[in-house]
Amino acid sequence: MFLNKKELYLESVSGNMSLVEVFADNDTLSIMIGEGKRYDITLESAFDLADALMMVANEEYERVELRNV
């Protein structure tokens, strides 16, 4: 059992929902997306992924907000 586990649902642009589970064990972060898609990555790579997601999402959000002004 993983003590450090988070679950969330991602919504696709078509409205489909996928369960995502993220958990850590022995200096490894595991991401499970849907059924059968598991990615085991280093903690450093997890931070790189989080940074990239935040940067791209923020840039897209700002672009959309400017378009709606």
C-alpha positions as CSV (number, residue, x, y, z in Angstrom):
1,M,0.0,0.0,0.0
2,F,1.2,3.5,-0.9
3,L,1.0,6.2,1.7
4,N,1.7,9.0,-0.7
5,K,-1.0,8.4,-3.4
6,K,-3.3,10.9,-5.2
7,E,-6.1,10.2,-7.6
8,L,-7.8,12.6,-10.0
9,Y,-9.8,12.5,-13.2
10,L,-8.6,14.0,-16.5
11,E,-11.2,15.2,-19.0
12,S,-10.4,14.9,-22.7
13,V,-11.6,17.6,-25.1
14,S,-14.3,15.1,-26.2
15,G,-15.5,14.8,-22.6
16,N,-14.2,11.4,-21.8
17,M,-12.9,10.9,-18.2
18,S,-9.8,9.0,-17.3
19,L,-8.7,8.0,-13.8
20,V,-5.1,9.1,-13.0
21,E,-3.3,7.7,-10.0
22,V,0.0,9.1,-8.9
23,F,2.1,7.5,-6.2
24,A,5.6,7.5,-4.9
25,D,7.7,4.6,-3.6
26,N,11.5,4.1,-3.2
27,D,12.5,7.4,-4.9
28,T,10.3,6.6,-7.9
29,L,7.1,8.3,-8.9
30,S,4.5,6.2,-10.7
31,I,1.7,7.6,-12.9
32,M,-1.1,5.3,-14.0
33,I,-3.5,6.7,-16.6
34,G,-6.6,4.7,-17.3
35,E,-6.1,1.0,-17.4
36,G,-2.8,-0.5,-18.3
37,K,-0.8,2.7,-18.8
38,R,1.8,3.0,-16.1
39,Y,4.9,5.2,-16.2
40,D,7.6,4.9,-13.6
41,I,9.9,8.0,-13.5
42,T,12.5,9.5,-11.3
43,L,11.6,12.3,-8.9
44,E,13.7,14.7,-11.0
45,S,11.7,13.8,-14.1
46,A,8.5,14.3,-12.1
47,F,9.5,17.9,-11.3
48,D,10.4,18.5,-15.0
49,L,7.0,17.1,-16.1
50,A,5.2,19.3,-13.5
51,D,7.2,22.4,-14.6
52,A,6.4,21.8,-18.3
53,L,2.7,21.2,-17.7
54,M,2.5,24.5,-15.7
55,M,4.4,26.5,-18.2
56,V,2.4,25.3,-21.2
57,A,-0.9,25.6,-19.4
58,N,-0.1,29.1,-18.2
59,E,1.0,30.3,-21.7
60,E,-2.2,28.8,-23.2
61,Y,-4.4,30.3,-20.5
62,E,-2.9,33.8,-21.1
63,R,-3.3,33.5,-24.9
64,V,-6.9,32.5,-24.5
65,E,-7.6,35.3,-22.0
66,L,-6.0,37.9,-24.4
67,R,-8.1,36.6,-27.3
68,N,-11.3,37.1,-25.1
69,V,-10.5,40.7,-24.2
